[in-house]
Amino acid sequence: MADDHRAVVWTLSASNFVIGMGAFVLIGLVGPMAEGLSLPTARIGTAMTTYAVAYAVLSPLLVAATGAMGRRRVLAMGMGLFALGSAGTALSGGELALHLSRIAAAAGAGMVTPVTSSVAAALAPPERRGAALAAVIIGLTVAQVAGVPAGSFVGYTFGWRAGFAMVVLLALPCLWLIWTRVPRGLEIPPASLGDLGRTLANGPAMLAILFTATFLGSIYVLYTYLAPLLEQIMGYGRNGVTAILLVFGAGAVLGNVAGGRMADRLGPVATLLILSGGQALIMPLFALLPTGDAALVGLVALWSVFGWSFMAGQQVRILSILPERPGVVLSLNAAAIYVGAAAGSAVGAGVIGAASLRWLGPAAGAGAALAFAHVALSRRVSGR
């Protein structure tokens, strides 16, 4: 990648960092928001569901509807809408305003993240495409490691509205960078609503895209309830849980980088099979808790590295199946992230209700085995 292309990739990565922070900072601010808006905690939590559903529905539609526009303009529009939605959240005075602002932010994010991937793929030579995609997506990963805790800290210190105001302030320089760094006239096949319809009707392509939901769904069976698992079985308090979450975040960053290299060297299908098989073996080990602190740190780090190494390989694979519709397939893949997170969380809740926290690991491992079968079947159906 030339130096100017590297500058574009890191601009896109920074944009995804802000998107990730704005999407998930609400998780760390549920308590202060519930108190400030005089709403039950659970009602504030539904704003996250609203965001996820809005993203999953609107992202493919908006990417297809803006397919004939320049990618720089779409990115700028998306980041601007995301900033306005986040500002609306910061100014929300009630539940309706909160949900409407989260829908607006999700719509903007749904235009940014998939388009950043299509731009990175277009700029990188084929042998470096996996690494370029990993570099762009790492912004979302780093947001979970640093952005969300920072936003939560600001929110608890200065009020929850300050946490969302911080997202707006970070979005503005990204908007300027997009307009000044992303080149005009990139040769990316334009998308349309017709392309979206044809992609949704393409069985092999959708089977490949939905692997994202299956794989991430298995992880979220366990990840969603990691904190209570650590509290109730390991006896950890706030500091212990925070430390383990930081280990998970650090592993996610490492996995993101490693996944791009694996995809370039081993090929995407082999990468996805290795990672799915590894997760099927790793996650059931959580049923052995309690264990020593060092062993737990090693287990969480290994789990995170394997879990977050999949995205580059998955994106390379779906782009190879439908190279003429990059924007559409990447937006559908981004939507599948939220589908998987919601489904995995629901399954985890069912496991806890029917059995106990100890069964989350085995249930998640079974989900990873299903993901292994999913990618193997998809490879056979698509012939790639």
HELIX and SHEET records of a PDB file:
HELIX    1   1 ASP A    3  PHE A   24  1                                  22    
HELIX    2   2 VAL A   25  LEU A   29  5                                   5    
HELIX    3   3 VAL A   30  LEU A   37  1                                   8    
HELIX    4   4 THR A   41  ALA A   65  1                                  25    
HELIX    5   5 ARG A   71  ALA A   90  1                                  20    
HELIX    6   6 GLU A   95  LEU A  123  1                                  29    
HELIX    7   7 PRO A  126  ARG A  128  5                                   3    
HELIX    8   8 ARG A  129  VAL A  142  1                                  14    
HELIX    9   9 ALA A  143  GLY A  147  3                                   5    
HELIX   10  10 VAL A  148  PHE A  158  1                                  11    
HELIX   11  11 TRP A  160  ARG A  181  1                                  22    
HELIX   12  12 LEU A  193  LEU A  200  1                                   8    
HELIX   13  13 GLY A  203  ILE A  209  1                                   7    
HELIX   14  14 PHE A  211  TYR A  223  1                                  13    
HELIX   15  15 LEU A  226  LEU A  229  1                                   4    
HELIX   16  16 LEU A  230  MET A  234  3                                   5    
HELIX   17  17 ARG A  238  LEU A  266  1                                  29    
HELIX   18  18 PRO A  268  ILE A  282  1                                  15    
HELIX   19  19 MET A  283  LEU A  288  5                                   6    
HELIX   20  20 ASP A  293  GLY A  307  1                                  15    
HELIX   21  21 PHE A  310  ILE A  321  1                                  12    
HELIX   22  22 PRO A  326  ALA A  354  1                                  29    
HELIX   23  23 LEU A  357  TRP A  359  5                                   3    
HELIX   24  24 LEU A  360  SER A  382  1                                  23    
END                                                                             
